[in-house]
Amino acid sequence: MNAPKDRRTEAPAAGAGFFQEISIEFLIHELKDPIAIIETGLRTVLEKQDKYGPLTSKQANTLMRSLRNTRKAWGILNDLLEVGRSESGCLVCRRFRALASLQQALKDALETVTGPACEAIGQYQIDAELIALLNRNGIFLHLPAGAAAVEMFQDETKFRQIAGNLFKNALHHRRQRMDVHMEIRGDRMTVAVVDDGPGIEPDHHELIFKRYTQIKECALVERKGHGLGLAGSLILARSLGGDIEVSSRRGEGATFRLTLPLQLERP
């Protein structure tokens, strides 16, 4: 089926959803200037060493990591905005390669991991060398034949945000390994993210998808933040015509399964 290159659909905002989106936009506006100042300062020290003095290799690496995470802060703010837009029915769809988008989301998620592996991964494109590096660090991709050619017509920003949140969740809670399984069945794609972490009691499966909920008594490593990652991911997945399911028991790791249509049909 031929589809337009880019399509935007919006539903009129009303009620609590409208005010939530306004609050998120106000937050982004207020944080924009201080984050921009931090980013500019880091870039200045890195790029004008003739003026401000030379940096050692360790200093430069530390500043580069700080710069990447400053840019990531921009991404987090925009992610919040995407959740608000999803709840208001706003989507921007286009064609893109599913695997390439997943791989970029994985690389972005790995920026949250400390240690030399994170720095090394940032220097590679997804190819045989990077796959080998991922494997050495306990990350395994399981892809169907022809995966690189699979195209989606979806909101790529939201798709990448969902995948990134699932990757970060698994990286935070794994003990030794994380597996990513990509599967195509008809007109739908499933991405299963599996970790060998402490697992989640079945009674808590629904709670972990609720905003501002933290399950300390379950076997998860104690969570930091406000419990927005998985909750936001579920909102985004359903706005894209899909869903997220979790399979887990205490002490047996966890599997988060994202299912989406390859082509989003919107009225």
Residue, then its C-alpha position, 0 to 999 in steps of 0.5 A: m500500500n502506498a502511503p504519504k511520506d509524512r502525515r500528521t493527525e491531531a485530535p482536539a485537546a480537552g480536559a485534563g489531557f490539555f492541561q497536562e500537555i500545557s504543563i509539560e510544554f511550560l516545563i520544557h520552556e523553563l528548562k530550555d535556557p539553563i540546559a542550553i547554557i550548560e551545552t554551550g559551556l561544554r562545547t566551548v571548553l572542548e572546541k576552543q582549547d587554544k583559548y581556554g587551555p588544552l585538555t587531557s584525554k580523560q578530561a576531554n572524555t569526561l566533558m564529552r560524556s557530560l555533553r552527550n548527557t546534556r543533549k540527552a536531557w533535551g531528549i528526556l524533555n521532548d519524550l515527556l512532550e511526546v507522551g502528552r501529545s500521544e494522549s492528545g492524539c497527535l502523531v507524526c508518521r513517516r516511513f523508516r527502517a525498523l531495525a535501524s531505528l531499533q539499533q539507534a535506540l539501543k545505542d542511545a540507551l547504552e549511554t546510560v551505562t557507565g564503564p569503557a563499554c559505553e564509550a567504545i559502543g559510541q564509536y561504532q556503527i551497527d555492524a559485525e564489529l559492534i555486534a561482537l562488542l555487544n555480545r562481549n558485554g552480554i547484549f544479544l540481538h536475535l533478528p529474523a532474515g531480511a530484518a534490515a529491509v523491514e519498513m514501518f509507517q509509524d511515528e518514529t520518534k515515539f517508536r524509538q522512545i518506547a524501545g529505548n525505555l524498554f532497553k534502559n529498563a533491562l540494562h538497569h535490572r539485568r544481572q549478566r545479559m539482555d536479549v532483544h528478539m525481533e519478529i515479524r508476523g504478517d503486518r505486525m512486529t514484535v520486539a521482546v526485551v529479555d533480562d536475567g534480573p530479579g524479576i517481578e511478581p505477577d501481582h505487580h505486573e499492572l502496577i509497574f505500568k502506572r505513573y508515579t508508582q514504584i514497587k519496592e517490595c517486588a524483587l526489582v532493583e530499587r528504582k530511581g525516578h518517578g516510575l514514568g518510563l514504562a507507564g509512558s511507553l505503554i501510553l505511546a505504544r497504545s497510541l501507535g496501535g500496539d501494546i506492551e506485555v510483561s512476562s516475569r516471575r520473581g527470581e526468573g528475569a523479565t520479558f517485555r514484549l512490544t507489539l506494533p502494526l508495521q503501518l499505522e492506520r488512522p482516520 
